[in-house]
Amino acid sequence: INCCAKFLDVYGLSSLFPCFMKTPGKKVKRGGFSEMEWVEHVTSIISHLLRNLSGSQLQRLMNKFIEEDHLKVDRLIELHLFYLNRAKTVDKEIAAEKLQLDEIDEDKEDEFLHQEA
């Protein structure tokens, strides 16, 4: 919690939110992170700040979201929709894989019963 306050005190928001709004291009070094990892790291930092700050420090962070006609809220919604679609896709893949595994299990059970007879 103290780290979050310290981050705010050393003007970390001025470097964090440009990273949140746009990932650096391929020319800029990202520390070896992919674009998705970069976005996840930055949103994780913001999440921890929102959870652990209070009072005027939290208000300072929240004010960042209403700057520039709520542009950062638009980015949050964009990320939410992206991850929602991604989660739905993965859920469909898991359901299909589970169905396939159930069919394989039934086939093996039939083979086993035929071997006993």
HELIX and SHEET records of a PDB file:
HELIX    1   1 ASN A    2  ASP A    9  1                                   8    
HELIX    2   2 LEU A   13  MET A   21  1                                   9    
HELIX    3   3 GLU A   35  ASN A   52  1                                  18    
HELIX    4   4 GLY A   55  GLU A  116  1                                  62    
END                                                                             
